[in-house]
Amino acid sequence: MNKKSGFTLAEVLVTLMIIGVIAAMTIPSLMQSTSQQEYKAAFKKGISMLNQAITLNYALDGRDATDFTGTNFFHLMTQRLNVMSSKVQTQYDVYTADGMYFGPASGSVAGLTGTACAIEATNPGAPTNVCSVVTVDVNGMKGPNKPSDSTTRVYDIFTVAVYPQKALPATFTQSQILYRK
């Protein structure tokens, strides 16, 4: 007797349905995790770009962030970043070639006076040394356009504190987002 063994059509369809259900449950979670990792990487890049602009300006002109007030700070950014456009009416909004947006943090001034962010000898990292608070939208005008205020759900808008010679995350939560593995 010549008997062939194999799967029936019903068995194959049931197996494909099970694989489809598992994929439908796991793919959204995977996509969310991927976009959060992209936002974190772009946040690191945004801070790096600000640090490079501040360092480059100090190296070339001998001026750190204490020398820039108001629109001058964003003028520094337009000189040292690869800027595609900026809003002329506000003079604070900057869009870079790689799609990032830099602007003043909500309710803050773009740059303070040099004496407000002068380096305090006893505590150089003190919050009183902040020269400017900058909002960074890592994907520009694309959504979700929500601030990241939790380490469990990371979105695309971050706040960066600019000190005389460096830029760092403005809040503890955003520091955790940036530096935690």
PyMOL commands that set and color helices and strands:
alter all, ss='L'
color gray80, all
select helices_A, chain A and resi 9-61+65-67+71-80+127-129+172-179
alter helices_A, ss='H'
color red, helices_A
select strands_A, chain A and resi 83-86+94-96+101-104+132-137+157-163+166-169
alter strands_A, ss='S'
color yellow, strands_A
deselect
rebuild
show_as cartoon
